[in-house]
Amino acid sequence: MKKALAKALGPLSRLAQVQKIRIMLAVDALLIPLSLYVTVAVFENTLLISSQALHDWEIVPILVVIGVLCSYTLGLPRIQLNDYETAGLPRGAVLSAILAVSAFGLNELADGSIPPGAFIGFGVVMFMGLLMSRVTMRAMLIAVLTSQTPRMSILIYGAGRTGMQLAAALRHDHRVQPVAFIDDNPALRHMSVMGLPVLSPANLEETIRKKKIERVILAMPSLTSPRKLRMFRRLSPLGVEVQALPSFAQLVGAEALVEKLAPVNPEDFLERTQFEGALETAEHAYAGKSVLVTGAGGSIGSELCRHVLACKPAHLVLLDHSELALYNINAEIEAAPGNTKIHAVLGSVDSPGLCREVLHAHDVDVVLHAAAYKHVPIVEQNPFVGLQNNVFGTKVLADAARAKGVERFLLVSTDKAVRPRNVMGASKRLAELVIQDMAARSTTTLFSMVRFGNVLGSSGSVIPLFEQQIANGGPVTLTDRSVTRYFMTIPEAARLVLISCSLARGGDVFVLDMGKPVEIRKLAQQMITSAGYTVRDEANPDGDIEICVTGLRPGEKLHEELLIGDERVTTAHPKIMRALEQGLSEIEVATALRELRAAIEANDGDAVTATLSRWVEGAQHPIRVTTGA
């Protein structure tokens, strides 16, 4: 029956606006005699109108004309059915009053037999007829539209003010159908709000299945992000779409409007003030210059490229051994506005011919050397390749830069170079010693280095690892409950690196202020909570994700350091210190490199171990190389 009715009325939903207005006027015209008949029938207490009342029938056509003209003038036919209860009711009341007065006047002029009191009833019946006709037509229209496009079943989580406003708004939408409320308040259970039942969240899964819910809307703007995310995790496996309704303050702009449920940004985990200043004091070192960035496709290298580009260099050269990484950063930089010439070079820094060619072909003034193999476990398993790239690659590039006479050369180093326990840290310390030696012997190029800790969100860092483990449902792996690390954001590190290069006087060992070390266990707990989960441990056995301790990996330290000695001086920038550290002599550096090269060429792990233990000052214990290339 319902489908047949919808099929019959289907063409009505596709009528033009003028046709719809005519139909509404016709309905209003028919309501006038019908309302008058009902009123007279009630007053005479019979369905048969007396002949005396019918004698005054001529007032009906006049009343219909007055009603149609007034209805059109008041704009009643142009009001949408969904809006009639708000915009149409006052106008309907005015039309009913006009018709009641007009009917009374016409009846008196015609000396009619209808009692005056009946016209008050006529106005009330007319008003109710206008309302009921619109409600009926709206129901019929919704039935037609529903038959054409089925309505989506909606479950509203939260029966407070926001939930009620949402239910009222959705009630007139032919695309969706609110089915019920879910609320945590026991006082609302088994009650009806806005005509919808309020159900318990304990039976949420069963409710979604029984009522075939397709979307759940969280109508609780005051709910914290972790709790919203926890609900999102609970509901997602049920195959329903989950949306969070913003608060009124967010809609009017008083608060930030959250686009989607997501964990907080990585920098939110830092418990210190970050440096977000501009680079005005450093722009002179790069503006109008030709700048080479090695490792340009990496986390730090790519960010350096973006900030250097903002300083308006004449030429920016991107060097990386990864074709994909180089393609991505080159595409991004070339799309940026400006007149800087961009050139992408695919290759490795341990190629002498390539380094000389790049420096001379592009007349490079500044070298920012960020290329390195940096992942401790990978370099630990591939020590010869790591040493070749990190140590001899730095030596090759530095020699070429000195021969070319570039103005500035900055090595990006790491806190793992301080008293290293692993091959990666030892390789970076040897690279530092190479740069210190070059600085002592160079009269044209200002060689310097900058040392800092871990970068939040960089490839291979702990935050992407934890995010992946949390997305997989855990567990989150922790090497030791006491392990700490220094952290800073990628943009902050890049800005400070560029400022450090501009402050160089030659031989500088710059150390960035990274605040206090971060407890990795606390970081893991924060990330689990911010993702909407709870930590499962002895105190909370019903939690969502467990933190497992796996033990320190080979070459890993509990706590990293930034300084080899205790001597340091301030610089012109409060976040940058200059460490006073002794290097090796020219003969010692040459001997160390010769021994290391011979050991690598002989594929001799014991010889490499002996060389590192001898020349890497401050090593906490001899570094053992156990695998070959």
C-alpha positions in Angstrom: 0.0 0.0 0.0 2.8 2.4 1.0 4.8 1.6 -2.1 1.7 2.0 -4.3 0.9 5.4 -2.8 4.5 6.5 -3.2 4.5 5.4 -6.8 1.2 7.3 -7.5 2.5 10.5 -5.8 6.0 10.3 -7.2 5.4 12.8 -10.0 4.3 15.4 -7.4 7.8 15.6 -6.0 9.1 16.6 -9.4 6.7 19.5 -10.0 7.9 23.0 -10.9 7.6 25.8 -8.3 4.7 27.5 -10.0 2.7 24.2 -10.1 3.4 23.6 -6.4 2.1 27.1 -5.5 -1.1 26.4 -7.5 -1.7 23.2 -5.7 -1.2 24.8 -2.3 -3.6 27.6 -3.2 -6.1 24.9 -4.3 -5.8 23.1 -1.0 -6.3 26.4 0.9 -9.3 27.2 -1.2 -10.9 23.8 -0.5 -10.2 24.1 3.2 -12.5 27.2 3.5 -15.9 25.6 2.6 -14.8 22.4 4.4 -14.0 24.3 7.6 -17.2 26.3 7.4 -19.2 23.1 6.9 -17.5 21.5 9.9 -18.1 24.5 12.1 -21.8 24.8 11.2 -22.3 21.0 11.6 -20.8 21.2 15.1 -23.0 24.1 16.1 -26.2 22.5 14.7 -25.1 19.1 16.1 -25.8 17.4 12.8 -24.1 16.5 9.6 -27.1 17.7 7.6 -26.9 21.5 7.1 -30.3 23.2 7.5 -31.9 24.7 4.4 -31.8 28.1 6.1 -28.0 27.9 6.4 -27.7 26.7 2.8 -29.8 29.7 1.7 -26.8 31.9 2.3 -24.4 29.8 0.1 -23.3 32.9 -1.9 -21.0 34.0 0.9 -18.8 30.9 0.3 -17.4 31.8 -3.2 -16.7 35.3 -2.0 -15.0 33.9 1.1 -12.9 31.5 -1.1 -11.7 34.4 -3.3 -10.8 36.4 -0.2 -9.0 33.4 1.3 -7.0 32.7 -1.9 -5.9 36.3 -2.3 -4.9 36.6 1.3 -3.0 33.3 1.3 -1.0 34.3 -1.8 -0.3 37.8 -0.3 0.9 36.3 3.0 3.2 33.9 1.1 1.7 30.7 2.5 2.0 28.7 -0.7 5.7 29.5 -1.0 6.6 28.2 2.5 8.3 24.8 2.4 6.5 22.1 4.2 9.5 21.4 6.5 9.5 25.1 7.6 5.7 25.5 8.1 5.8 24.8 11.9 8.1 27.8 12.4 7.5 30.2 9.5 3.9 29.2 8.5 2.0 29.0 11.8 1.9 32.8 12.4 0.8 33.5 8.9 -1.8 30.7 9.1 -3.2 32.3 12.2 -3.4 35.7 10.4 -5.2 34.1 7.4 -7.7 32.2 9.7 -8.5 35.5 11.6 -9.1 37.4 8.3 -11.4 34.6 7.1 -13.3 34.5 10.4 -13.9 38.3 10.3 -14.7 38.2 6.6 -17.2 35.4 7.1 -18.9 37.2 10.0 -19.2 40.4 8.0 -20.6 38.6 4.9 -23.0 36.7 7.1 -24.3 39.9 8.6 -24.6 41.6 5.2 -26.6 38.7 3.9 -28.8 38.5 7.1 -27.6 34.9 7.4 -28.8 32.5 10.0 -25.4 31.3 11.2 -24.8 32.4 14.8 -21.9 34.9 15.3 -20.1 32.6 17.8 -19.7 30.0 15.0 -17.2 32.2 13.2 -14.7 32.0 16.1 -14.9 28.2 15.7 -14.6 28.6 12.0 -11.3 30.5 12.5 -10.0 27.8 14.8 -11.0 25.0 12.5 -9.4 26.8 9.5 -6.2 27.2 11.4 -6.1 23.6 12.4 -7.0 22.6 8.8 -4.0 24.6 7.5 -1.7 22.9 9.9 -3.0 19.4 9.4 -3.0 19.8 5.6 0.7 20.8 5.7 1.7 18.0 8.1 -0.2 15.4 5.9 1.4 16.7 2.7 4.9 16.6 4.4 4.3 13.0 5.5 3.3 12.0 2.0 6.3 13.8 0.5 8.7 12.1 2.9 7.0 8.7 2.1 7.7 9.4 -1.6 11.3 10.5 -1.1 11.9 7.6 1.2 10.7 5.1 -1.3 13.0 6.7 -3.9 16.0 6.9 -1.5 15.8 4.9 1.7 16.4 7.0 4.9 19.6 6.3 6.9 19.0 5.2 10.5 20.7 7.5 13.0 21.5 6.8 16.6 22.2 9.9 18.7 24.6 9.4 21.6 23.7 12.1 24.1 20.1 13.1 25.1 21.1 16.6 26.4 20.4 19.9 24.8 22.7 19.3 21.9 21.2 15.9 21.2 17.6 17.3 21.3 18.5 20.1 18.9 20.1 17.6 16.6 17.0 15.4 16.7 14.7 18.4 16.0 16.9 19.3 13.0 17.0 15.8 11.6 13.4 15.1 12.0 12.5 17.0 8.8 15.4 15.6 6.8 14.1 13.0 4.3 17.6 11.4 4.0 18.0 10.4 7.6 15.8 9.1 10.4 16.7 9.4 14.1 15.8 6.1 15.8 16.8 6.5 19.4 19.0 8.2 22.0 21.8 6.6 23.9 22.8 8.3 27.2 25.0 7.6 30.2 22.5 9.3 32.6 20.5 6.6 34.4 17.8 9.1 35.2 16.9 9.3 31.5 16.6 5.5 31.0 13.2 4.3 29.7 12.1 7.8 29.0 11.2 9.4 25.7 12.9 12.6 24.5 11.7 14.4 21.3 9.6 11.4 20.6 12.6 9.0 20.7 13.4 6.4 23.3 16.5 6.8 25.5 18.5 3.6 25.7 21.4 2.4 27.9 24.9 2.3 26.4 25.4 -1.1 28.0 23.3 -2.6 25.1 24.8 -0.4 22.4 26.0 -3.2 20.2 22.6 -5.0 20.4 20.7 -1.8 19.7 22.8 -1.1 16.6 22.1 -4.6 15.2 18.4 -4.7 16.0 17.6 -1.3 14.7 20.0 -1.6 11.7 21.8 1.6 12.6 24.1 3.0 9.9 25.4 6.1 11.7 26.1 7.1 15.3 26.4 10.8 16.1 28.2 11.8 19.3 26.1 14.8 20.5 28.3 15.5 23.5 30.6 18.5 22.6 32.0 18.7 26.1 33.4 15.1 25.8 37.2 15.0 25.9 39.1 13.8 22.7 40.3 10.6 24.4 36.8 9.6 25.4 35.5 10.4 21.9 38.2 8.3 20.4 37.5 5.5 22.8 33.8 5.5 21.7 35.0 5.7 18.1 37.2 2.6 18.6 34.3 0.8 20.3 31.8 1.6 17.5 34.0 1.2 14.4 34.1 -2.6 14.5 30.3 -2.6 14.3 30.4 -1.3 10.8 28.7 2.1 11.6 29.8 5.5 10.6 30.8 7.6 13.7 30.6 11.4 13.7 31.2 13.9 16.4 29.0 17.0 16.6 30.8 20.3 17.3 29.8 22.5 20.1 28.0 25.8 19.6 31.2 27.7 20.6 33.1 25.8 17.8 30.4 26.6 15.2 30.5 30.3 15.9 34.3 30.4 16.0 34.9 30.9 19.7 36.7 27.5 19.7 38.7 25.6 17.1 36.5 23.3 15.0 37.9 19.8 15.0 37.6 18.3 11.5 38.1 14.7 12.6 39.0 12.4 15.5 42.7 12.1 15.6 45.6 11.9 18.1 47.3 15.1 19.1 50.2 16.5 17.2 53.6 15.1 18.1 54.8 18.4 19.5 52.0 18.3 22.0 54.1 15.6 23.8 56.9 18.0 24.5 56.8 19.5 28.0 58.7 22.6 27.1 58.4 25.8 25.0 59.4 25.3 21.4 61.4 27.8 19.3 59.0 29.0 16.6 60.8 32.3 15.7 61.6 33.4 12.2 64.9 33.3 10.4 65.5 37.1 10.0 68.9 36.9 11.7 70.1 34.0 9.5 68.7 35.0 6.1 71.9 36.8 5.1 73.7 33.5 5.0 71.4 32.1 2.4 69.7 35.0 0.5 71.0 35.2 -3.0 73.4 32.3 -2.4 73.7 28.8 -4.0 72.9 26.3 -1.3 73.5 22.5 -1.4 71.5 20.3 1.0 72.6 16.7 1.2 70.1 14.0 2.3 67.5 16.4 0.9 64.8 13.8 0.9 65.1 12.9 4.6 63.1 14.2 7.5 65.7 16.9 8.5 67.0 17.5 4.9 63.6 18.2 3.5 62.7 20.6 6.2 66.0 22.4 5.7 65.1 22.7 2.0 61.7 24.3 2.9 63.3 26.8 5.3 66.2 27.7 3.0 63.7 28.3 0.2 62.0 30.9 2.4 65.3 32.8 2.7 65.2 33.3 -1.1 68.5 31.7 -2.3 69.5 32.1 -5.9 70.0 28.4 -6.3 68.9 25.3 -4.2 70.6 22.0 -5.0 69.0 18.8 -3.6 71.2 15.8 -3.3 70.0 12.4 -2.2 70.7 8.7 -3.0 67.0 7.7 -2.8 65.2 8.4 -6.1 61.8 8.4 -4.5 62.7 10.7 -1.6 64.5 13.1 -4.1 61.4 13.0 -6.4 59.0 13.9 -3.6 61.0 16.9 -2.2 61.9 18.2 -5.7 58.2 18.1 -6.7 57.3 20.0 -3.5 60.0 22.6 -3.8 59.5 23.3 -7.5 55.8 23.9 -6.8 56.5 26.6 -4.3 56.4 30.2 -5.5 59.6 32.2 -6.0 62.5 32.7 -8.4 64.9 30.2 -6.9 66.4 27.8 -9.3 66.0 24.2 -8.2 68.2 21.3 -9.2 67.9 17.7 -8.1 71.0 15.5 -8.0 70.7 11.7 -7.6 73.8 10.2 -6.0 75.8 9.6 -2.9 78.2 11.9 -1.0 81.0 9.3 -0.9 81.5 9.8 -4.7 84.4 12.3 -5.1 83.7 13.0 -8.8 80.0 13.7 -8.1 80.7 16.0 -5.2 83.3 18.1 -7.2 81.0 18.3 -10.2 77.9 19.4 -8.1 79.9 22.1 -6.2 81.5 23.6 -9.3 78.6 23.2 -11.7 76.2 25.1 -9.4 78.8 27.4 -7.8 77.8 26.3 -4.3 78.3 28.8 -1.5 76.8 26.9 1.4 76.7 23.2 2.2 74.2 21.8 4.7 75.3 18.1 5.1 72.4 16.1 6.5 73.0 12.9 4.6 73.7 10.0 6.9 72.7 6.4 7.7 71.1 7.1 11.1 69.1 4.1 12.3 71.1 2.4 15.0 69.9 -1.2 14.5 70.4 -1.0 10.7 73.9 0.4 10.9 74.7 -2.0 13.7 73.9 -4.9 11.2 75.6 -3.1 8.3 78.6 -1.4 9.9 80.9 -1.2 6.9 78.3 0.5 4.7 77.4 2.9 7.6 81.0 3.9 8.3 81.7 4.3 4.6 78.8 6.7 4.1 78.9 8.6 7.4 82.6 9.0 7.8 84.2 8.8 4.3 81.1 10.5 2.7 81.6 13.4 5.0 85.4 13.5 4.3 84.8 13.4 0.5 82.3 16.2 0.6 84.3 18.3 3.0 87.4 18.0 0.8 85.5 19.0 -2.3 83.9 22.0 -0.4 87.4 23.1 0.8 88.9 22.8 -2.7 85.9 24.7 -4.2 86.2 27.4 -1.5 82.6 27.4 -0.4 81.7 29.9 2.3 80.1 27.7 4.9 79.9 23.9 5.5 77.7 22.6 8.3 77.5 19.0 9.5 74.3 17.8 11.0 75.3 15.5 13.9 73.5 13.6 16.7 73.6 13.2 20.5 74.5 9.5 19.8 78.0 10.7 18.9 78.7 11.6 22.5 80.4 8.6 24.3 78.8 6.2 21.7 78.0 2.6 22.3 77.1 1.8 18.7 78.6 2.0 15.3 76.2 4.7 14.1 77.2 7.0 17.0 80.9 6.2 16.5 80.6 7.0 12.8 79.0 10.4 13.5 81.7 11.1 16.1 84.4 10.4 13.5 82.6 12.6 11.1 82.7 15.4 13.7 86.4 14.9 14.2 86.9 15.1 10.4 85.1 18.5 10.3 87.0 19.8 13.3 90.3 18.9 11.5 89.1 20.5 8.3 88.1 23.7 10.2 91.6 23.9 11.7 93.3 23.8 8.3 90.9 25.8 6.2 91.4 29.5 5.5 88.4 30.0 3.2 85.6 27.8 4.3 83.9 28.0 7.7 83.5 24.4 8.8 81.1 23.8 11.8 78.7 21.2 13.1 75.5 21.1 15.1 74.5 18.3 17.5 71.0 17.6 18.8 68.8 14.7 19.8 65.8 12.8 18.4 63.4 14.5 16.1 59.6 13.9 16.7 57.9 12.3 13.7 61.1 11.6 11.7 61.4 8.4 9.8 62.3 5.5 12.1 61.7 7.5 15.2 59.7 6.3 18.2 56.5 8.2 17.5 55.7 6.7 14.1 56.6 3.3 15.5 54.2 3.7 18.5 51.5 5.0 16.2 51.7 1.9 14.1 51.7 -0.4 17.1 48.7 1.4 18.6 46.9 1.2 15.2 47.5 -2.6 15.2 46.1 -3.0 18.6 49.4 -3.2 20.5 51.4 -4.1 22.2 53.6 -1.0 22.4 57.3 -2.1 22.7 59.6 -0.3 25.1 63.3 -1.3 25.4 63.5 -0.3 29.1 61.2 1.3 31.6 63.9 3.9 32.5 65.0 4.9 29.0 64.9 8.6 28.2 65.6 10.6 25.1 65.9 14.3 24.0 63.2 15.4 21.6 62.4 18.4 19.4 60.1 18.9 16.4 61.4 18.8 12.8 60.6 22.5 12.1 62.3 23.6 15.3 65.4 21.6 14.6 65.6 22.9 11.0 65.3 26.5 12.1 68.0 26.2 14.7 70.3 24.3 12.3 70.1 27.2 9.8 70.7 29.8 12.5 73.7 27.8 13.8 75.3 27.8 10.3 74.9 31.6 10.2 76.7 32.0 13.5 79.7 29.8 12.5 83.2 31.2 13.0 85.0 28.0 12.1 85.4 24.8 14.1 82.2 25.4 16.1 80.5 22.5 17.8 77.0 23.9 18.2 74.6 22.1 20.7 70.9 22.8 20.6 69.0 23.4 23.9 66.5 20.5 23.9 65.2 20.9 27.5 64.8 18.0 29.8 65.0 14.4 28.5 61.6 12.7 27.9 60.7 9.4 29.5 59.8 7.1 26.7 57.4 5.1 28.9 55.5 8.2 29.7 55.5 9.1 26.0 54.0 5.7 25.2 51.3 6.1 27.9 50.4 9.6 26.5 50.1 8.3 23.0 47.9 5.4 24.0 45.6 7.7 25.9 45.5 10.3 23.2 44.4 7.7 20.7 41.4 6.9 22.8 42.7 3.7 24.5 43.7 2.8 28.0 46.9 1.2 29.1 46.6 -2.4 30.2 48.8 -3.2 33.2 48.6 -4.8 36.6 46.6 -1.8 38.0 44.2 -1.9 35.0 44.0 -5.5 33.7 41.0 -4.7 31.5 42.9 -1.9 29.6 43.2 -1.8 25.8 46.9 -1.8 25.0 49.8 -3.3 26.8 53.3 -1.8 27.1 55.9 -4.6 26.8 59.6 -4.2 27.8 61.8 -5.9 25.3 65.3 -5.0 26.7 67.9 -2.7 25.3 69.1 -3.4 21.8 72.8 -3.8 21.0 74.5 -0.5 21.2 71.6 1.3 22.8 72.0 3.5 25.9 69.5 4.3 28.6 70.2 8.0 28.5 71.7 10.1 25.7 74.0 13.0 26.2 74.7 16.2 24.2 78.2 17.2 25.6 81.4 15.3 25.8 82.9 17.8 28.3 81.4 20.3 30.6 82.7 23.5 29.0 80.3 25.5 26.9 79.6 29.1 26.1 76.5 30.9 25.0 75.9 32.3 21.5 73.7 35.1 20.1 70.8 32.7 20.2 69.4 31.5 23.5 68.6 28.0 22.1 72.1 27.4 20.7 75.3 26.7 22.8 78.8 26.4 21.6 80.6 23.4 23.2 84.4 23.7 23.8 85.7 20.2 22.9 89.1 19.0 21.8 89.5 17.2 18.5 92.3 15.2 17.0 95.4 16.5 15.2 95.7 16.4 11.5 98.1 13.4 11.7 95.7 11.6 14.1 92.7 12.1 11.9 94.6 10.9 8.8 95.9 7.8 10.7 92.4 7.0 12.0 90.9 7.2 8.5 93.7 5.2 7.0 93.2 2.4 9.6 89.5 2.4 9.2 89.6 2.3 5.4 92.1 -0.6 5.4 89.8 -2.5 7.9 86.7 -1.9 5.8 88.5 -3.0 2.6 89.7 -6.1 4.3 86.2 -6.8 5.6 87.8 -7.1 9.0 85.3 -6.6 11.9 87.9 -6.9 14.6 90.2 -4.3 13.0 87.2 -1.9 12.7 86.4 -2.5 16.4 90.0 -1.8 17.3 90.1 1.4 15.3 86.8 2.8 16.7 87.8 1.9 20.2 91.2 3.7 19.8 90.1 6.9 18.1 86.6 7.6 19.2 87.2 9.6 22.4 84.8 9.2 25.3 83.5 5.8 24.2 81.9 4.2 27.3 83.2 0.7 26.3 84.8 -0.8 23.2 82.3 -0.9 20.3 82.1 -4.4 18.9 81.6 -4.9 15.2 80.2 -8.4 14.6 79.0 -8.4 11.0 80.4 -7.5 7.6 79.2 -5.7 4.7 
